[in-house]
Amino acid sequence: MANYRYSRYQYETSPRKLEPEYEPIESPYKQKKKSTAKSKQEKVRPKRKLKSQVKLVAGILLIFAGLLVISYRNSLINESFSENEGLKTNLAAIEKENAQLRVNLENNLNLSNIEKLAEDKLGMQKLDNSQKIYVNLDKKDYVESASEEVVMQDEKNWIQDLIDSLLGK
């Protein structure tokens, strides 16, 4: 016969309403309305919780990122500091070596050391009296004094001569 779920009227001559022998099932549309009212309240609470959880996670991530940046900066500072210290130790070693080389140079530049090296390595000898020759020079001064005045003539180039002749000088 007829589906009692959607139809509550008798299909005969009279259009009067019949009381059903069962309890009518409420339409799904009405149930949705009731459930949406409850679900909105229920959804608002999780949304608030979700927003607060998102804010908490975002805050934790920001703090972590800040700490990461600070840690990275400190590592760069430590690296440059260690490099600076390494350069200072290298500088100290080079200065020490430089001082030692100066001392060695001063010791080697001693006149007695130079004579000894010349005799040993090069086979050089000091002069004997037989190798010395004495020369007598007159005490006369052979340098001429500038008693005469020297006159220098200005030599003009041909361009200057041309300009002077055109101007009538």
Secondary structure, DSSP 8 states (H G I E B T S, - for coil): ---TTT--B-SSS---B---SS-----HHHHHHHHHHHHHHHHHHHHHHHHHHHHHHHHHHHHHHHHHHHHHHHHHHHHHHHHHHHHHHHHHHHHHHHHHHHHHHHHHT-HHHHHHHHHHHS------GGG-------S--------S---------HHHHHHHHHHT-
